[in-house]
Amino acid sequence: QEDMSRLGRDYLKVGFYTEVMFKDKDVRFIAVNNGIDSDKQSDNDFTPFLNIINEWYAKDTSKKVKAVLRAKGMSGKHVSPVPPYGYKKDERDKTKWVIDEEAALVVREIYRLYLEGAGTKEIADILTARGIETPIIYFKRRGMPVRSKSEVPDVWSMATVAGILKQEAYTGCTV
């Protein structure tokens, strides 16, 4: 390992591995940057304290990141790096979203069909039958990041339609 923090953040688990598991399995553990070598007992005296410090540091960093994101959100700025389908980042201000007219037409159609009484399955079937690109295909075609690993990315799913219908950002709210 480069250093102890790379092994883990939970000092109890790290301690278990370095003090018990590795010894039982005859594994030599070396953390170069911390000067720790499990073959040299004198190197291991400070290791438990180092593990606790690493856990505290990770928790403190997590709290700070959450505080920054919360402050950003409370100031009306979006915290998601990728806008939802139907929006895109403003060219002049990347913290703002503007309507992506091409995708927004599909979002509006989904809401229209829903308000006319169509369910999510029916809407998904209609969009697929019309050959309308799914958000996955739409984002891929534009070189945008795609998180989904759908086996049928060209078929609209009930979950995708339901996700769009539940998306608070479409109400005009900053979420």
Backbone bond lengths (Angstrom), bond angles and torsions (degrees), N, CA, C in turn:
res aa  C-N    CA-C-N  psi(-1)  N-CA   C-N-CA  omega(-1)  CA-C   N-CA-C  phi
1 Q - - - 1.455 - - 1.526 109.46 -
2 E 1.329 114.18 153.74 1.456 119.43 174.83 1.526 109.48 -68.91
3 D 1.349 116.33 -53.57 1.462 120.54 174.68 1.526 109.58 -150.09
4 M 1.314 116.25 172.52 1.467 121.65 -173.97 1.527 112.50 -61.88
5 S 1.321 117.76 -33.82 1.466 119.90 -177.26 1.526 112.00 -64.37
6 R 1.329 117.12 -22.32 1.465 120.31 -179.97 1.524 111.87 -75.96
7 L 1.334 117.46 -20.30 1.459 120.83 179.50 1.522 110.76 -74.58
8 G 1.327 116.86 -38.69 1.464 119.56 179.95 1.505 111.15 174.14
9 R 1.338 114.99 169.02 1.461 121.02 -179.11 1.527 112.58 -107.32
10 D 1.310 117.89 -22.14 1.461 122.35 -179.03 1.528 107.90 -84.27
11 Y 1.333 116.03 107.82 1.466 119.06 -172.42 1.521 113.04 -62.26
12 L 1.335 118.18 -29.03 1.462 119.88 178.49 1.528 111.43 -69.18
13 K 1.334 116.14 -43.39 1.462 119.55 178.99 1.530 111.58 -67.82
14 V 1.333 116.37 -42.88 1.457 120.07 178.57 1.526 109.32 -61.17
15 G 1.331 115.60 -42.93 1.454 120.02 177.80 1.520 111.97 -61.26
16 F 1.331 116.36 -41.12 1.459 120.19 178.20 1.523 110.85 -60.76
17 Y 1.323 116.18 -46.02 1.466 119.37 -179.25 1.527 111.52 -65.14
18 T 1.330 116.88 -48.30 1.464 119.11 -174.74 1.523 112.80 -74.32
19 E 1.340 117.33 -31.96 1.468 119.74 -176.43 1.528 113.49 -94.07
20 V 1.343 117.80 -26.90 1.462 120.28 -173.76 1.534 112.04 -118.95
21 M 1.321 116.20 -65.15 1.464 121.91 -172.20 1.530 112.38 -59.11
22 F 1.343 116.97 -50.65 1.455 119.51 -178.22 1.524 111.52 -61.72
23 K 1.334 116.14 -40.26 1.468 119.01 179.22 1.526 110.97 -65.98
24 D 1.352 116.79 -42.92 1.470 120.84 178.72 1.521 111.98 -61.81
25 K 1.324 116.92 -34.94 1.468 121.71 -177.22 1.527 112.47 -94.44
26 D 1.326 115.32 6.13 1.463 121.51 179.37 1.539 111.28 57.16
27 V 1.363 114.73 45.53 1.465 121.39 178.44 1.518 108.50 -101.98
28 R 1.300 116.13 129.65 1.463 121.13 175.23 1.520 107.79 -89.92
29 F 1.322 116.12 125.47 1.466 120.97 -178.99 1.517 108.83 -110.92
30 I 1.338 115.33 128.67 1.465 121.62 178.49 1.522 108.44 -128.41
31 A 1.325 115.73 127.12 1.467 121.76 172.94 1.520 105.98 -114.70
32 V 1.308 116.40 98.57 1.456 123.32 -170.50 1.527 112.58 -56.35
33 N 1.329 117.03 -53.67 1.462 119.98 -175.07 1.519 113.24 -65.76
34 N 1.332 117.46 -23.94 1.465 120.68 179.20 1.530 112.02 -96.39
35 G 1.322 117.45 -3.50 1.455 121.12 179.92 1.517 112.82 65.49
36 I 1.321 116.69 36.51 1.465 121.17 -177.89 1.519 109.31 -108.57
37 D 1.323 114.50 130.69 1.460 122.14 177.63 1.521 106.26 -138.42
38 S 1.323 116.87 117.83 1.468 120.55 -176.09 1.528 113.02 -63.58
39 D 1.323 117.49 -16.20 1.469 120.20 177.03 1.531 112.26 -78.47
40 K 1.332 116.35 -15.09 1.465 120.95 -179.64 1.525 108.64 -112.96
41 Q 1.312 116.46 101.55 1.464 121.63 -174.98 1.527 112.46 -55.56
42 S 1.333 117.59 -35.56 1.468 120.04 -178.08 1.524 111.75 -63.98
43 D 1.341 118.35 -25.81 1.475 122.01 178.86 1.524 111.91 -72.47
44 N 1.308 117.78 -18.52 1.465 121.34 -170.57 1.525 114.55 -94.35
45 D 1.336 119.35 -3.26 1.457 121.66 -176.96 1.523 112.50 -63.78
46 F 1.317 117.18 -36.70 1.460 122.02 -176.69 1.537 112.48 -89.81
47 T 1.317 117.58 -11.41 1.461 122.79 -173.82 1.530 114.26 -54.55
48 P 1.340 121.13 -46.17 1.475 119.38 179.47 1.532 112.66 -58.99
49 F 1.334 116.42 -38.43 1.467 119.73 179.52 1.531 110.71 -67.92
50 L 1.304 115.62 -38.78 1.465 120.64 177.43 1.530 110.62 -61.85
51 N 1.324 116.71 -39.76 1.465 120.97 177.92 1.518 111.73 -62.94
52 I 1.337 117.02 -42.61 1.476 120.95 178.89 1.526 110.01 -64.53
53 I 1.326 117.06 -44.09 1.471 121.14 179.30 1.526 110.23 -60.48
54 N 1.328 117.41 -42.44 1.468 120.85 178.33 1.523 111.25 -61.34
55 E 1.341 117.41 -41.34 1.463 120.15 178.92 1.522 110.70 -66.26
56 W 1.323 118.24 -43.82 1.470 121.22 178.09 1.521 110.88 -60.24
57 Y 1.323 116.19 -43.44 1.461 120.74 -179.18 1.535 110.49 -61.55
58 A 1.333 116.80 -44.23 1.469 120.75 -179.93 1.527 110.58 -63.00
59 K 1.337 117.21 -42.96 1.471 120.69 179.55 1.526 110.97 -65.79
60 D 1.330 116.80 -41.42 1.458 120.59 179.68 1.524 110.98 -64.55
61 T 1.320 117.07 -42.78 1.464 121.75 178.18 1.528 110.21 -62.32
62 S 1.325 116.76 -42.89 1.459 121.00 179.37 1.534 110.86 -60.64
63 K 1.328 116.77 -43.51 1.473 120.81 178.73 1.525 110.82 -61.69
64 K 1.333 116.17 -41.78 1.461 119.91 -178.71 1.527 111.51 -66.67
65 V 1.326 116.98 -41.97 1.465 120.85 178.99 1.529 109.82 -62.81
66 K 1.337 117.06 -44.75 1.466 120.80 178.48 1.518 111.08 -61.26
67 A 1.333 117.43 -40.05 1.468 121.25 -179.96 1.532 110.77 -64.70
68 V 1.335 116.61 -41.37 1.466 120.52 179.18 1.532 110.12 -65.11
69 L 1.334 117.21 -44.92 1.461 120.70 179.65 1.521 110.98 -63.87
70 R 1.331 116.87 -40.53 1.466 120.26 178.91 1.538 110.51 -63.88
71 A 1.321 116.90 -44.81 1.468 120.66 179.17 1.524 110.48 -62.44
72 K 1.326 116.57 -41.20 1.466 120.69 178.50 1.527 110.19 -62.09
73 G 1.324 116.41 -45.49 1.462 120.81 178.98 1.519 112.73 -64.46
74 M 1.333 116.17 -41.49 1.464 120.20 -179.17 1.531 111.55 -67.19
75 S 1.328 116.49 -23.43 1.470 119.16 178.44 1.525 111.74 -84.85
76 G 1.347 116.03 2.01 1.458 119.62 176.74 1.513 114.51 93.53
77 K 1.327 117.20 6.98 1.455 120.21 179.17 1.521 109.47 -95.96
78 H 1.313 115.39 148.16 1.460 120.97 179.93 1.523 109.83 -76.04
79 V 1.317 116.53 139.90 1.460 120.57 179.66 1.524 112.13 -101.81
80 S 1.322 117.12 -14.69 1.458 120.43 178.70 1.528 109.26 -77.54
81 P 1.326 117.18 133.26 1.467 118.88 179.41 1.528 112.90 -72.16
82 V 1.335 116.80 -20.23 1.456 120.80 -178.62 1.528 109.06 -122.03
83 P 1.326 117.55 120.25 1.461 119.59 177.93 1.525 111.39 -65.51
84 P 1.330 117.15 154.28 1.458 119.01 177.37 1.533 110.69 -68.62
85 Y 1.325 114.38 158.76 1.466 121.80 176.97 1.527 108.48 -50.67
86 G 1.323 116.29 128.49 1.462 121.28 -178.53 1.517 112.49 107.90
87 Y 1.326 115.68 -11.64 1.462 121.75 177.29 1.523 108.79 -126.56
88 K 1.324 114.46 161.91 1.457 120.78 172.12 1.521 107.12 -145.49
89 K 1.326 115.71 163.80 1.457 119.40 178.96 1.519 109.76 -72.23
90 D 1.320 114.91 140.97 1.457 121.44 176.04 1.526 108.33 -65.70
91 E 1.323 117.19 132.44 1.466 121.71 -179.00 1.529 112.03 -60.99
92 R 1.335 117.11 -34.04 1.463 121.31 -176.69 1.523 113.28 -87.26
93 D 1.348 117.05 -25.76 1.460 120.93 -177.99 1.522 108.62 -142.93
94 K 1.319 116.81 101.12 1.467 122.67 -173.89 1.528 112.68 -65.38
95 T 1.347 118.16 -12.34 1.467 120.01 177.93 1.524 111.60 -84.78
96 K 1.328 116.88 -7.45 1.463 120.81 -179.71 1.526 110.04 -109.43
97 W 1.321 114.73 150.11 1.454 120.92 175.71 1.518 109.01 -109.34
98 V 1.311 114.92 143.44 1.457 121.26 173.97 1.530 107.19 -123.57
99 I 1.310 115.67 160.86 1.463 120.28 -178.95 1.520 110.06 -69.69
100 D 1.320 115.41 130.56 1.461 123.41 173.78 1.528 104.34 -92.37
101 E 1.319 116.93 98.23 1.463 121.64 -169.79 1.525 114.05 -54.99
102 E 1.334 117.66 -39.91 1.462 119.82 -178.34 1.532 111.03 -62.24
103 A 1.318 116.91 -49.13 1.466 120.49 -179.97 1.532 110.95 -73.68
104 A 1.325 116.75 -32.03 1.465 120.30 -179.58 1.527 111.55 -62.95
105 L 1.331 116.83 -30.92 1.466 119.30 176.10 1.527 110.95 -60.02
106 V 1.324 116.00 -39.75 1.464 120.93 179.62 1.526 109.97 -69.81
107 V 1.322 117.04 -43.24 1.472 120.77 178.80 1.535 109.33 -59.99
108 R 1.310 116.59 -45.09 1.474 119.74 179.09 1.533 110.99 -62.20
109 E 1.333 116.65 -38.57 1.463 121.01 178.58 1.532 110.37 -64.59
110 I 1.305 116.84 -40.21 1.468 120.57 177.58 1.527 110.14 -60.77
111 Y 1.322 117.11 -46.19 1.466 120.56 178.97 1.528 111.29 -65.31
112 R 1.338 116.92 -40.06 1.470 119.95 178.82 1.522 110.47 -60.84
113 L 1.335 116.30 -48.27 1.466 120.01 179.29 1.528 111.37 -61.52
114 Y 1.298 116.50 -39.99 1.471 120.78 -180.00 1.530 110.72 -64.58
115 L 1.337 115.47 -44.23 1.471 119.48 -179.98 1.532 111.82 -67.41
116 E 1.321 116.98 -23.09 1.466 121.23 176.30 1.533 111.57 -83.36
117 G 1.333 116.18 -1.43 1.459 119.37 175.03 1.508 116.33 106.77
118 A 1.321 118.45 -0.39 1.468 120.70 179.25 1.526 109.58 -73.88
119 G 1.324 116.10 142.23 1.461 121.62 176.24 1.518 110.50 -87.14
120 T 1.317 116.02 174.74 1.461 119.92 -176.37 1.535 112.54 -63.87
121 K 1.330 117.72 -37.18 1.477 120.78 178.46 1.520 109.99 -65.49
122 E 1.315 115.75 -46.00 1.469 119.72 -179.89 1.527 111.07 -62.57
123 I 1.313 116.89 -42.81 1.465 120.48 179.03 1.526 110.19 -62.57
124 A 1.340 116.45 -45.12 1.464 120.71 178.88 1.525 110.72 -59.31
125 D 1.328 116.64 -42.99 1.470 120.75 179.70 1.527 111.34 -65.24
126 I 1.318 117.19 -40.20 1.469 121.49 179.38 1.529 110.46 -63.51
127 L 1.333 116.61 -47.22 1.464 120.37 -178.58 1.523 111.44 -63.89
128 T 1.336 115.94 -40.85 1.470 120.38 178.24 1.527 110.18 -64.52
129 A 1.341 116.74 -44.86 1.469 121.04 -179.19 1.533 111.31 -62.89
130 R 1.315 116.99 -33.62 1.464 120.90 178.78 1.531 112.06 -78.29
131 G 1.316 117.59 -8.00 1.467 121.09 179.93 1.517 113.13 74.80
132 I 1.316 116.60 24.75 1.466 120.41 179.30 1.521 109.03 -77.05
133 E 1.325 116.35 130.19 1.458 121.17 -179.49 1.530 111.52 -57.96
134 T 1.310 114.88 137.52 1.463 119.51 172.69 1.526 108.19 -74.56
135 P 1.329 117.55 162.02 1.465 119.36 176.77 1.531 112.51 -55.55
136 I 1.331 117.96 -35.65 1.468 120.75 179.35 1.524 110.42 -60.40
137 I 1.317 116.48 -50.94 1.473 120.99 -179.65 1.529 109.87 -64.29
138 Y 1.322 116.08 -43.12 1.460 121.90 -179.48 1.535 110.81 -57.54
139 F 1.348 116.28 -48.79 1.464 120.46 -179.38 1.523 111.58 -67.33
140 K 1.325 117.43 -41.79 1.471 120.77 179.79 1.520 111.01 -61.42
141 R 1.332 116.37 -42.64 1.459 120.52 -178.65 1.523 111.38 -61.93
142 R 1.300 116.97 -27.99 1.463 122.06 -179.65 1.533 112.93 -95.82
143 G 1.331 116.48 4.86 1.463 120.21 178.75 1.515 113.73 71.92
144 M 1.327 115.96 23.30 1.462 120.13 -179.73 1.524 109.85 -92.17
145 P 1.339 116.79 157.14 1.471 119.23 -179.77 1.522 112.06 -65.61
146 V 1.319 115.52 139.68 1.462 122.03 179.48 1.523 108.04 -126.75
147 R 1.333 116.67 124.88 1.466 120.66 -178.58 1.520 112.49 -90.59
148 S 1.306 116.95 -25.61 1.460 120.84 -174.05 1.523 111.76 -73.57
149 K 1.306 114.65 145.13 1.467 121.24 176.35 1.534 109.56 -117.06
150 S 1.318 116.70 38.05 1.458 122.11 -176.51 1.523 110.95 -57.11
151 E 1.333 115.21 138.06 1.463 120.33 177.96 1.530 111.21 -77.71
152 V 1.327 116.97 -18.36 1.466 121.84 177.56 1.535 108.36 -129.93
153 P 1.345 116.74 72.04 1.462 120.13 -174.61 1.526 114.98 -66.23
154 D 1.335 117.02 -15.18 1.465 119.63 -178.99 1.526 112.57 -94.24
155 V 1.327 117.11 4.80 1.471 121.61 179.46 1.527 108.96 -112.94
156 W 1.325 115.65 126.48 1.458 120.76 177.25 1.528 109.02 -68.65
157 S 1.321 116.40 136.84 1.460 120.63 178.76 1.521 110.05 -110.07
158 M 1.318 114.82 159.41 1.468 120.46 175.77 1.529 109.49 -59.58
159 A 1.334 116.98 -39.16 1.465 121.16 -178.19 1.529 111.56 -63.92
160 T 1.329 116.92 -39.67 1.464 120.31 178.81 1.518 110.50 -65.06
161 V 1.325 116.42 -45.28 1.468 120.63 178.88 1.526 109.83 -63.16
162 A 1.327 117.29 -45.97 1.469 121.05 -179.98 1.527 110.58 -61.90
163 G 1.336 116.98 -40.00 1.466 120.65 178.36 1.513 111.74 -61.36
164 I 1.322 116.62 -39.76 1.464 120.57 177.80 1.531 110.13 -66.88
165 L 1.312 116.63 -42.52 1.466 119.96 -179.51 1.531 112.30 -66.34
166 K 1.325 117.39 -26.86 1.470 121.52 -179.16 1.529 113.01 -91.21
167 Q 1.313 117.73 -8.97 1.461 122.42 -174.57 1.529 110.64 -69.05
168 E 1.334 116.24 111.51 1.471 121.55 -178.21 1.518 112.89 -64.42
169 A 1.326 117.95 -26.31 1.458 120.69 -178.32 1.523 112.10 -59.65
170 Y 1.347 116.83 -26.81 1.470 119.58 -179.62 1.518 112.69 -72.57
171 T 1.330 117.34 -10.69 1.472 120.46 176.56 1.507 111.93 -84.40
172 G 1.345 115.54 -6.30 1.460 119.75 -178.07 1.516 112.34 97.45
173 C 1.314 117.15 -3.02 1.464 121.23 -180.00 1.532 110.13 -81.17
174 T 1.308 115.28 148.04 1.467 120.09 170.58 1.516 105.68 -87.14
175 V 1.325 115.67 119.69 1.451 120.12 -176.87 1.517 109.41 -106.25
